[in-house]
């Protein structure tokens, strides 16, 4: 079994958010179904205060989360993504509200 470390997460962990965006962008260009990289891209863009691009990445990750067969995992990830989306749109996680649909 081979384990590959996502270079976007390496850059993100070092606080190099511009490099993280570059790495995550390359990864999602190679694989449009890479939910992990879309999530990381959203977080890195959020750190750079690039709200529109962060929302775009989180929205794409949420669309992919809906395709996960494990419904509990899908719901958990979707709720996390919705929290980020709510925070960026209204300044509050409001996880109980469905603000992401507005």
N, C-alpha and C positions, 0 to 999 in steps of 0.2 A: 504494500500500500504506500503510495507516494503522497506526501503532503506538501502543498505549495503555499507559501506565505504570500498573501495579497500585498503587493508593494504600496497600494493606496493606504492600507491600514498601518504599514510601517511608517510612512510619511506622516500620517495623521497622529500616530503615537508620539512622534518627535515634535509635534506642533508645527510642522511645515505644511500648512493647509493648502497653499498654492500648489505644491508638489503633489499633495494628496488628490486635489482636483484633477490635475494632469493625469495621474495614474488611474484614478477611477474612470475618467473620461475614456482613456484608452481601453480599459477593460470592458466597459459597456458598449463601446464601438465594436469590439470583438464578439460580444455575447449579449444580445438585447434582453436575455432572460436572467442576467446575473443580479439577482435581488440584493445580494450582499454589497455589491459595488454601487448600486443605485442608492442604497441606504447610506453607505460611506460618503458618496458624492453629496448627498443631501446634508449630512452632518458637516462636511468640510465647507460647503458653500454657506451653510448657516454660520460657521465660525468666521468666515470672511464677510459676513453681513450681506451676502448676495441673496436676498430673500426670494426673488422670482425664480432663480435657478435652483435654489434649495427646495422650494415648493414643487417645482417641476420634477426633481429627482425623487422626492418623497412620494409624490403622486404616482410616478412610474413604479416605484417599489411597492406601493399599496396595490396597484393593479396586479402586479405579479404575486403579491401575498394572497390574493383571492384565488389563485390557481393552485396553491399548495394543497395537496390531498389531505394532509393531516389538519382537520378543521380546527382543532385546539391551537395548533401552532400558527395557523393562518389567522385566527382571531386575535391571538396574542400580539403577533407582529403588526397586524392592521391597527390595533388599538394604540400601540406605541407610535406608529407612523401618524395616526390621527392626532395624538398628543402634540407631536412636533408641528404638524400643520396648524392646529389650533393656536399654539403658542406664537407662531409667526404671523398669523392673521389677526389675532385679537389680544395677544400678550398673556394668555392664560392657557394652561394645558387642557382644562375643561374636558377631561376624558369621558365624562358622563354625557356630554352633549355631542351632537353630530354636526358640529360647525363645519367640518371639512366638506360636507355636502352642499354648503351654501356658496 
